Amino acid sequence: MKSAVARILVIDDDSDIREVVGEALEFAGHVVATAREGREGLALCRSFRPTLILLDLMMPGMSGWEFRAEQLEDAALAKIPVVVVTALGQDPDIQVSAVLAKPFRLDDLLAHIRRLAGEPAPRSDVRH
């Protein structure tokens, strides 16, 4: 089991989702960066070097489908696992590691992260 802190990139045009998910993941011990759309997400992929990407599909500018196509064309980024987080009621027809329907439970999201990126390092500020 991996034990390094996961570096998670959240790409979603909904600022509330970016904020809430980002804060929850940081509280769980992960390092988080966020992007409003796919083009910004690609730039962050190259500088932030995420362990895992949480990707919305329906976004203005570069959609999640377009982001994923460009990600797969870049050898340095292609192997980063992607969890699609979408409000689509159907199969989004995209090659990713997992799909999580909105609204989702935080426990379900964290289970995908544990499976794909490992457990975060223990928090030093948590008292037992």
Short mmCIF file of the C-alpha atoms (twelve columns), coordinates in Angstrom:
data_MODEL
# 
_entry.id   MODEL 
# 
loop_
_atom_site.group_PDB 
_atom_site.id 
_atom_site.type_symbol 
_atom_site.label_atom_id 
_atom_site.label_alt_id 
_atom_site.label_comp_id 
_atom_site.label_asym_id 
_atom_site.label_seq_id 
_atom_site.Cartn_x 
_atom_site.Cartn_y 
_atom_site.Cartn_z 
_atom_site.pdbx_PDB_model_num 
ATOM 1   C CA . MET A 1   0.000   0.000  0.000   1 
ATOM 2   C CA . LYS A 2   1.324   3.431  -0.919  1 
ATOM 3   C CA . SER A 3   1.896   5.716  2.055   1 
ATOM 4   C CA . ALA A 4   2.966   9.007  0.449   1 
ATOM 5   C CA . VAL A 5   0.676   12.000 0.572   1 
ATOM 6   C CA . ALA A 6   -1.508  12.133 -2.547  1 
ATOM 7   C CA . ARG A 7   -1.287  15.267 -4.676  1 
ATOM 8   C CA . ILE A 8   -4.819  15.737 -5.994  1 
ATOM 9   C CA . LEU A 9   -5.890  18.097 -8.755  1 
ATOM 10  C CA . VAL A 10  -9.595  19.019 -8.705  1 
ATOM 11  C CA . ILE A 11  -10.830 20.335 -12.066 1 
ATOM 12  C CA . ASP A 12  -14.404 21.645 -11.833 1 
ATOM 13  C CA . ASP A 13  -16.098 24.847 -12.973 1 
ATOM 14  C CA . ASP A 14  -18.263 24.928 -9.813  1 
ATOM 15  C CA . SER A 15  -16.394 27.010 -7.231  1 
ATOM 16  C CA . ASP A 16  -18.381 25.512 -4.342  1 
ATOM 17  C CA . ILE A 17  -17.383 21.982 -5.328  1 
ATOM 18  C CA . ARG A 18  -13.738 22.995 -5.746  1 
ATOM 19  C CA . GLU A 19  -13.731 24.632 -2.321  1 
ATOM 20  C CA . VAL A 20  -15.608 21.944 -0.374  1 
ATOM 21  C CA . VAL A 21  -13.827 18.989 -1.987  1 
ATOM 22  C CA . GLY A 22  -10.457 20.726 -1.703  1 
ATOM 23  C CA . GLU A 23  -10.921 21.463 1.997   1 
ATOM 24  C CA . ALA A 24  -12.170 17.936 2.743   1 
ATOM 25  C CA . LEU A 25  -9.217  16.357 0.936   1 
ATOM 26  C CA . GLU A 26  -6.730  18.645 2.687   1 
ATOM 27  C CA . PHE A 27  -8.320  17.763 6.033   1 
ATOM 28  C CA . ALA A 28  -7.910  14.078 5.100   1 
ATOM 29  C CA . GLY A 29  -4.174  14.712 4.670   1 
ATOM 30  C CA . HIS A 30  -3.807  15.265 0.924   1 
ATOM 31  C CA . VAL A 31  -2.194  18.158 -0.960  1 
ATOM 32  C CA . VAL A 32  -4.739  19.794 -3.277  1 
ATOM 33  C CA . ALA A 33  -4.690  22.151 -6.255  1 
ATOM 34  C CA . THR A 34  -7.782  23.295 -8.125  1 
ATOM 35  C CA . ALA A 35  -8.600  24.458 -11.647 1 
ATOM 36  C CA . ARG A 36  -11.769 26.003 -13.129 1 
ATOM 37  C CA . GLU A 37  -11.564 24.264 -16.514 1 
ATOM 38  C CA . GLY A 38  -9.513  21.852 -18.586 1 
ATOM 39  C CA . ARG A 39  -6.922  24.210 -20.058 1 
ATOM 40  C CA . GLU A 40  -6.033  25.523 -16.589 1 
ATOM 41  C CA . GLY A 41  -6.011  21.912 -15.376 1 
ATOM 42  C CA . LEU A 42  -3.480  20.881 -18.025 1 
ATOM 43  C CA . ALA A 43  -1.150  23.706 -17.020 1 
ATOM 44  C CA . LEU A 44  -1.442  22.697 -13.363 1 
ATOM 45  C CA . CYS A 45  -0.775  19.056 -14.250 1 
ATOM 46  C CA . ARG A 46  2.578   20.070 -15.637 1 
ATOM 47  C CA . SER A 47  3.594   22.237 -12.656 1 
ATOM 48  C CA . PHE A 48  1.814   20.551 -9.710  1 
ATOM 49  C CA . ARG A 49  2.425   16.939 -10.885 1 
ATOM 50  C CA . PRO A 50  -0.685  15.369 -9.280  1 
ATOM 51  C CA . THR A 51  -0.926  11.775 -8.110  1 
ATOM 52  C CA . LEU A 52  -4.626  11.776 -9.031  1 
ATOM 53  C CA . ILE A 53  -7.056  14.010 -10.935 1 
ATOM 54  C CA . LEU A 54  -10.729 14.590 -10.060 1 
ATOM 55  C CA . LEU A 55  -12.347 15.757 -13.288 1 
ATOM 56  C CA . ASP A 56  -15.721 17.302 -14.064 1 
ATOM 57  C CA . LEU A 57  -16.855 16.764 -17.651 1 
ATOM 58  C CA . MET A 58  -19.225 19.618 -18.472 1 
ATOM 59  C CA . MET A 59  -17.180 22.816 -18.185 1 
ATOM 60  C CA . PRO A 60  -16.909 25.973 -20.287 1 
ATOM 61  C CA . GLY A 61  -13.719 26.409 -22.267 1 
ATOM 62  C CA . MET A 62  -12.029 23.011 -22.379 1 
ATOM 63  C CA . SER A 63  -14.427 20.234 -21.309 1 
ATOM 64  C CA . GLY A 64  -13.418 17.178 -19.315 1 
ATOM 65  C CA . TRP A 65  -13.525 15.049 -22.470 1 
ATOM 66  C CA . GLU A 66  -11.150 17.437 -24.238 1 
ATOM 67  C CA . PHE A 67  -8.890  17.582 -21.183 1 
ATOM 68  C CA . ARG A 68  -8.682  13.789 -21.026 1 
ATOM 69  C CA . ALA A 69  -7.888  13.502 -24.745 1 
ATOM 70  C CA . GLU A 70  -4.991  15.957 -24.392 1 
ATOM 71  C CA . GLN A 71  -3.830  14.323 -21.166 1 
ATOM 72  C CA . LEU A 72  -3.614  10.939 -22.886 1 
ATOM 73  C CA . GLU A 73  -1.576  12.446 -25.740 1 
ATOM 74  C CA . ASP A 74  1.083   13.723 -23.308 1 
ATOM 75  C CA . ALA A 75  3.356   10.848 -22.214 1 
ATOM 76  C CA . ALA A 76  4.312   12.717 -19.017 1 
ATOM 77  C CA . LEU A 77  0.642   13.027 -17.960 1 
ATOM 78  C CA . ALA A 78  -1.065  10.003 -19.519 1 
ATOM 79  C CA . LYS A 79  -0.541  7.629  -16.594 1 
ATOM 80  C CA . ILE A 80  -2.036  9.926  -13.934 1 
ATOM 81  C CA . PRO A 81  -5.272  8.250  -12.780 1 
ATOM 82  C CA . VAL A 82  -8.491  10.194 -13.322 1 
ATOM 83  C CA . VAL A 83  -11.760 9.977  -11.398 1 
ATOM 84  C CA . VAL A 84  -14.593 11.639 -13.293 1 
ATOM 85  C CA . VAL A 85  -17.022 13.418 -10.978 1 
ATOM 86  C CA . THR A 86  -20.120 14.210 -13.010 1 
ATOM 87  C CA . ALA A 87  -23.798 15.069 -12.814 1 
ATOM 88  C CA . LEU A 88  -24.501 13.138 -16.026 1 
ATOM 89  C CA . GLY A 89  -27.147 10.525 -15.447 1 
ATOM 90  C CA . GLN A 90  -25.608 8.123  -17.945 1 
ATOM 91  C CA . ASP A 91  -22.267 6.479  -18.638 1 
ATOM 92  C CA . PRO A 92  -20.003 9.364  -19.733 1 
ATOM 93  C CA . ASP A 93  -18.184 7.185  -22.315 1 
ATOM 94  C CA . ILE A 94  -14.663 8.202  -21.299 1 
ATOM 95  C CA . GLN A 95  -11.588 6.127  -20.470 1 
ATOM 96  C CA . VAL A 96  -10.841 6.826  -16.786 1 
ATOM 97  C CA . SER A 97  -10.017 4.958  -13.584 1 
ATOM 98  C CA . ALA A 98  -13.425 5.578  -11.978 1 
ATOM 99  C CA . VAL A 99  -16.671 7.549  -12.345 1 
ATOM 100 C CA . LEU A 100 -18.428 9.112  -9.360  1 
ATOM 101 C CA . ALA A 101 -21.929 10.586 -9.807  1 
ATOM 102 C CA . LYS A 102 -22.816 13.977 -8.320  1 
ATOM 103 C CA . PRO A 103 -24.033 14.364 -5.695  1 
ATOM 104 C CA . PHE A 104 -21.610 11.965 -4.030  1 
ATOM 105 C CA . ARG A 105 -20.694 10.963 -0.511  1 
ATOM 106 C CA . LEU A 106 -17.280 12.049 0.727   1 
ATOM 107 C CA . ASP A 107 -16.648 8.470  1.921   1 
ATOM 108 C CA . ASP A 108 -17.117 7.205  -1.648  1 
ATOM 109 C CA . LEU A 109 -14.694 9.791  -3.004  1 
ATOM 110 C CA . LEU A 110 -12.101 8.955  -0.334  1 
ATOM 111 C CA . ALA A 111 -12.452 5.239  -1.121  1 
ATOM 112 C CA . HIS A 112 -11.564 5.916  -4.781  1 
ATOM 113 C CA . ILE A 113 -8.600  8.032  -3.681  1 
ATOM 114 C CA . ARG A 114 -7.329  5.331  -1.307  1 
ATOM 115 C CA . ARG A 115 -7.605  2.735  -4.066  1 
ATOM 116 C CA . LEU A 116 -5.862  4.831  -6.709  1 
ATOM 117 C CA . ALA A 117 -3.426  7.022  -4.769  1 
ATOM 118 C CA . GLY A 118 -2.898  5.369  -1.377  1 
ATOM 119 C CA . GLU A 119 -3.453  6.540  2.179   1 
ATOM 120 C CA . PRO A 120 -2.347  10.032 3.206   1 
ATOM 121 C CA . ALA A 121 0.329   10.419 5.858   1 
ATOM 122 C CA . PRO A 122 -1.128  10.611 9.399   1 
ATOM 123 C CA . ARG A 123 -2.014  14.124 10.503  1 
ATOM 124 C CA . SER A 124 0.160   15.358 13.327  1 
ATOM 125 C CA . ASP A 125 -2.529  17.707 14.698  1 
ATOM 126 C CA . VAL A 126 -5.131  14.997 15.347  1 
ATOM 127 C CA . ARG A 127 -5.375  13.835 18.957  1 
ATOM 128 C CA . HIS A 128 -6.319  10.247 19.724  1 
# 
